[in-house]
Amino acid sequence: MASHTVLVTGATGFVGSRLVPALLEEGHDVRAMTRRPEAYDGPGTPVGADVTDAESLAKAMAGADVAVYLVHSLDRDDFEDEDALAARTFGAQAAKAGVEQIVYLGGLGDEDGELSAHLRSRRQVERLLGEGGVPVTVLRAAIVVGHGGVSWEITRQLVKNLPAMVVPKWAETRTQPIALDDVTRYLVGVVGREEARDRIFEIGGPEVLTYRRMLELASEVMLGEARPIVPVPVFTPKLSSYWLALVTDIDATTGRNLIDSMGTEVVVSDTSIRDLVPFEPTSYEEAVRRALEEAGR
């Protein structure tokens, strides 16, 4: 595979911090974008920029071949407006800088279904990133299982903190979780690939599970037994977010924005990514084990 100069946004984040070293291993020249480059002590070359600041982006993108976009703002009530501004600015500056490809990690969800605000925002970001004319490669995923991920932390803390779980009806919704290692592998696999440009791929693990089953399997791995789980019919997203804030350290705003999406089935329907980046995906239970091992638990 040819070497490229790759700008990675969110280089200190959940996915970015794993992606930067993986790209370096493939021989790419990696720029780790962060708002505080002076404090960055990870691999790659730190560059300071903000996704809503055109001037800083212009400097960070100068000479880059590929830009990987891993930014979203779920911890804000106005996240849709913030994400739209950031995506539009990023796409425009990428075009001006002559970037050849933008790679974006988005969210799964049937276009014909009723998408949550979170998933609608992800779709909008896909469109806005490409408005400037730079080819965009989109990888759409459901829950990413790995140490440091918000969705995984919700699962882990619920299992850890509750002897029995009362869960909302969205716990019966089907999803297709994917291991963080596999997400990283897919992202690396599409960077700089001509045949991946202007394409949307769906990525997922080997199993389709309900959120309830994910909690049961996580408790079996963590505790050696399944915790009792009792679904209740009346549990609004707002009440659910307060419940999460009470029993986990996830703030209510982030929790509510995520929970809004949990009533939407997010399952892979197009497996074409596996022709471009072929490997056997990691099982959910193995992804849970790896997440726990990385956390030292």
C-alpha positions as CSV (number, residue, x, y, z in Angstrom):
1,M,0.0,0.0,0.0
2,A,1.3,3.5,-0.9
3,S,2.3,5.8,1.8
4,H,0.2,9.0,2.4
5,T,0.2,12.0,4.6
6,V,-2.8,11.6,6.8
7,L,-4.4,14.1,9.1
8,V,-6.4,12.5,11.9
9,T,-8.9,14.7,13.8
10,G,-9.7,13.7,17.4
11,A,-6.3,12.1,17.7
12,T,-6.5,11.9,21.5
13,G,-10.1,10.4,21.4
14,F,-11.5,7.0,21.7
15,V,-10.9,5.9,18.0
16,G,-8.3,8.4,17.0
17,S,-5.8,7.4,19.7
18,R,-5.9,3.8,18.3
19,L,-5.9,4.9,14.6
20,V,-2.8,7.1,14.7
21,P,-0.4,4.3,15.7
22,A,-2.1,1.8,13.3
23,L,-1.6,4.2,10.4
24,L,2.0,4.7,11.3
25,E,2.5,1.0,11.3
26,E,1.3,0.9,7.7
27,G,4.0,3.5,6.8
28,H,1.8,6.6,6.6
29,D,3.0,10.0,7.7
30,V,0.4,10.9,10.4
31,R,-0.5,14.3,11.7
32,A,-2.3,14.0,15.0
33,M,-4.7,16.9,15.2
34,T,-5.7,18.3,18.6
35,R,-6.7,21.6,20.1
36,R,-3.7,21.4,22.4
37,P,-0.7,20.1,20.5
38,E,1.7,21.2,23.2
39,A,0.2,18.7,25.5
40,Y,0.1,15.8,23.0
41,D,2.5,13.0,23.9
42,G,1.3,10.3,21.5
43,P,2.7,9.1,18.2
44,G,2.7,11.0,15.0
45,T,3.3,14.7,14.4
46,P,1.0,16.9,16.6
47,V,-0.8,19.8,14.8
48,G,-3.1,22.3,16.5
49,A,-6.4,23.0,14.9
50,D,-10.1,23.3,15.6
51,V,-12.7,21.9,13.2
52,T,-14.7,25.1,13.3
53,D,-11.7,27.4,12.8
54,A,-10.9,27.7,9.0
55,E,-7.6,29.4,9.5
56,S,-6.2,26.7,11.8
57,L,-7.5,23.9,9.6
58,A,-5.8,25.4,6.5
59,K,-2.5,25.2,8.3
60,A,-3.1,21.7,9.6
61,M,-4.3,20.4,6.2
62,A,-1.5,21.9,4.0
63,G,0.1,19.1,2.1
64,A,-2.2,16.3,3.5
65,D,-3.4,13.6,1.1
66,V,-6.1,12.2,3.4
67,A,-8.1,13.6,6.3
68,V,-9.9,11.4,8.8
69,Y,-12.8,13.0,10.5
70,L,-13.7,11.5,13.9
71,V,-15.5,14.5,15.5
72,H,-19.0,14.8,17.1
73,S,-20.5,16.8,19.9
74,L,-23.0,14.5,21.8
75,D,-22.3,16.3,25.1
76,R,-24.1,19.4,23.9
77,D,-27.8,20.2,23.5
78,D,-27.1,22.0,20.2
79,F,-24.9,19.2,18.8
80,E,-26.6,19.1,15.5
81,D,-25.8,22.8,14.7
82,E,-22.3,22.4,16.0
83,D,-21.6,19.3,14.0
84,A,-23.0,20.9,10.9
85,L,-20.8,23.9,11.2
86,A,-17.7,21.8,11.8
87,A,-18.4,19.5,8.9
88,R,-19.0,22.3,6.4
89,T,-15.9,24.1,7.5
90,F,-13.7,21.0,7.4
91,G,-15.0,20.0,4.0
92,A,-14.4,23.4,2.5
93,Q,-10.9,23.7,3.9
94,A,-10.0,20.2,2.7
95,A,-11.0,21.2,-0.8
96,K,-8.8,24.3,-0.6
97,A,-5.9,22.4,0.7
98,G,-6.1,19.8,-2.2
99,V,-6.9,16.9,0.1
100,E,-7.7,13.8,-2.0
101,Q,-10.0,11.9,0.4
102,I,-11.9,12.5,3.5
103,V,-12.7,9.4,5.7
104,Y,-15.6,9.7,8.1
105,L,-16.8,7.3,10.8
106,G,-20.6,7.7,10.9
107,G,-23.6,5.8,12.2
108,L,-25.6,2.9,11.0
109,G,-29.4,3.2,10.4
110,D,-31.9,2.5,7.7
111,E,-32.4,5.6,5.5
112,D,-36.1,4.6,5.2
113,G,-36.5,4.5,9.0
114,E,-37.2,7.2,11.5
115,L,-33.7,8.3,12.5
116,S,-32.9,9.9,15.8
117,A,-31.4,13.4,16.0
118,H,-28.0,11.7,16.6
119,L,-28.2,9.6,13.5
120,R,-29.8,12.4,11.4
121,S,-26.8,14.5,12.4
122,R,-24.4,11.8,11.3
123,R,-26.1,11.7,7.9
124,Q,-25.9,15.5,7.6
125,V,-22.2,15.4,8.4
126,E,-21.7,12.9,5.6
127,R,-23.2,15.3,3.1
128,L,-21.6,18.4,4.4
129,L,-18.1,17.0,4.4
130,G,-18.4,16.4,0.7
131,E,-19.9,19.8,-0.3
132,G,-16.5,21.2,-1.2
133,G,-15.9,18.5,-3.7
134,V,-13.5,16.2,-1.9
135,P,-14.4,12.5,-2.3
136,V,-15.7,11.2,1.0
137,T,-15.4,7.6,2.3
138,V,-18.0,6.8,5.0
139,L,-17.9,3.9,7.4
140,R,-21.2,3.5,9.2
141,A,-21.0,1.6,12.5
142,A,-23.3,0.8,15.4
143,I,-21.9,0.5,19.0
144,V,-18.1,0.4,19.0
145,V,-16.9,-1.9,21.9
146,G,-13.6,-0.8,23.4
147,H,-12.1,0.8,26.5
148,G,-12.9,4.5,26.6
149,G,-16.0,4.4,24.4
150,V,-19.1,6.0,25.8
151,S,-21.5,3.2,24.7
152,W,-19.3,0.5,26.1
153,E,-18.8,2.5,29.4
154,I,-22.6,2.6,29.8
155,T,-22.7,-1.2,29.4
156,R,-19.8,-1.9,31.7
157,Q,-21.0,0.4,34.5
158,L,-24.6,-0.9,34.4
159,V,-23.3,-4.4,34.8
160,K,-20.8,-3.4,37.5
161,N,-23.1,-1.1,39.5
162,L,-26.5,-2.9,39.4
163,P,-27.2,-6.3,41.0
164,A,-30.3,-6.4,38.8
165,M,-31.2,-4.2,35.9
166,V,-34.5,-2.6,35.1
167,V,-34.2,-1.6,31.4
168,P,-36.4,0.4,29.0
169,K,-38.1,-1.2,26.1
170,W,-35.4,-0.1,23.7
171,A,-33.3,-2.9,25.3
172,E,-35.1,-5.2,22.9
173,T,-33.9,-3.3,19.8
174,R,-31.4,-5.1,17.6
175,T,-28.0,-3.7,16.9
176,Q,-24.7,-5.0,15.5
177,P,-21.8,-4.1,17.8
178,I,-18.2,-3.9,16.5
179,A,-14.9,-4.2,18.2
180,L,-12.7,-1.1,18.3
181,D,-9.8,-3.1,16.8
182,D,-12.0,-4.0,13.8
183,V,-13.1,-0.3,13.3
184,T,-9.5,0.7,13.3
185,R,-8.6,-2.0,10.8
186,Y,-11.4,-0.9,8.5
187,L,-10.4,2.8,8.7
188,V,-6.8,1.9,7.9
189,G,-7.9,-0.3,5.1
190,V,-9.8,2.5,3.2
191,V,-7.2,5.3,3.7
192,G,-5.8,6.3,0.3
193,R,-7.7,3.6,-1.6
194,E,-9.0,4.9,-4.9
195,E,-11.8,2.3,-5.0
196,A,-13.1,3.5,-1.6
197,R,-13.6,7.1,-2.6
198,D,-17.2,8.5,-2.8
199,R,-18.5,5.3,-1.2
200,I,-20.5,4.4,1.9
201,F,-19.7,1.2,3.7
202,E,-21.4,-0.5,6.6
203,I,-19.3,-2.1,9.2
204,G,-20.2,-4.5,12.1
205,G,-19.3,-7.5,14.1
206,P,-20.4,-11.0,13.4
207,E,-23.5,-11.0,15.6
208,V,-26.8,-9.2,15.6
209,L,-27.8,-8.7,19.3
210,T,-30.4,-6.9,21.3
211,Y,-29.1,-4.4,23.8
212,R,-30.5,-6.7,26.5
213,R,-28.5,-9.6,25.1
214,M,-25.4,-7.4,25.0
215,L,-25.8,-6.6,28.8
216,E,-26.3,-10.4,29.5
217,L,-23.2,-11.4,27.6
218,A,-21.1,-8.6,29.2
219,S,-22.2,-9.6,32.7
220,E,-21.3,-13.3,31.9
221,V,-17.8,-12.2,30.8
222,M,-17.3,-9.7,33.7
223,L,-19.0,-11.7,36.5
224,G,-19.2,-15.2,35.3
225,E,-23.0,-15.1,35.4
226,A,-25.9,-13.2,33.8
227,R,-27.4,-10.4,35.9
228,P,-31.2,-10.4,36.1
229,I,-32.7,-8.0,33.6
230,V,-36.3,-6.8,33.7
231,P,-37.6,-4.6,30.9
232,V,-40.3,-2.0,31.7
233,P,-42.6,-0.5,29.0
234,V,-42.7,3.1,30.3
235,F,-39.2,4.6,30.3
236,T,-38.9,7.8,28.1
237,P,-35.5,8.9,26.7
238,K,-35.4,11.7,29.2
239,L,-36.1,9.4,32.1
240,S,-33.6,6.9,30.8
241,S,-30.9,9.6,30.6
242,Y,-31.5,10.6,34.2
243,W,-31.4,6.9,35.2
244,L,-28.0,6.5,33.4
245,A,-26.7,9.6,35.0
246,L,-27.7,8.2,38.4
247,V,-26.1,4.8,38.0
248,T,-23.1,5.7,35.7
249,D,-20.8,8.6,35.3
250,I,-22.2,9.4,31.9
251,D,-23.7,12.9,31.9
252,A,-27.4,13.2,31.2
253,T,-27.1,15.2,27.9
254,T,-24.8,12.6,26.3
255,G,-26.9,9.8,27.7
256,R,-30.1,11.3,26.3
257,N,-28.6,11.9,22.8
258,L,-27.4,8.3,22.7
259,I,-30.6,6.8,24.1
260,D,-32.6,8.6,21.4
261,S,-30.8,6.4,18.9
262,M,-31.4,3.1,20.8
263,G,-34.9,2.7,19.6
264,T,-33.6,2.5,16.0
265,E,-32.5,-0.8,14.7
266,V,-28.9,-0.5,13.4
267,V,-27.9,-3.7,11.5
268,V,-25.5,-4.1,8.6
269,S,-27.3,-4.7,5.3
270,D,-24.4,-4.2,2.9
271,T,-21.2,-6.3,3.5
272,S,-19.2,-4.9,0.5
273,I,-16.5,-3.6,2.9
274,R,-15.4,-7.1,3.5
275,D,-14.4,-7.4,-0.2
276,L,-12.2,-4.4,0.1
277,V,-10.8,-5.1,3.6
278,P,-11.1,-8.8,4.1
279,F,-10.8,-10.3,7.6
280,E,-12.9,-12.2,10.1
281,P,-14.5,-9.7,12.6
282,T,-14.2,-10.1,16.3
283,S,-17.0,-11.6,18.4
284,Y,-18.8,-9.4,20.9
285,E,-17.6,-11.5,23.8
286,E,-14.0,-11.2,22.7
287,A,-14.4,-7.5,22.2
288,V,-15.7,-7.2,25.8
289,R,-12.7,-9.2,27.1
290,R,-10.3,-6.9,25.2
291,A,-12.0,-3.8,26.5
292,L,-11.7,-5.1,30.1
293,E,-8.1,-6.2,29.7
294,E,-7.1,-2.8,28.3
295,A,-8.8,-1.1,31.3
296,G,-6.9,-3.5,33.6
297,R,-10.1,-4.9,35.1
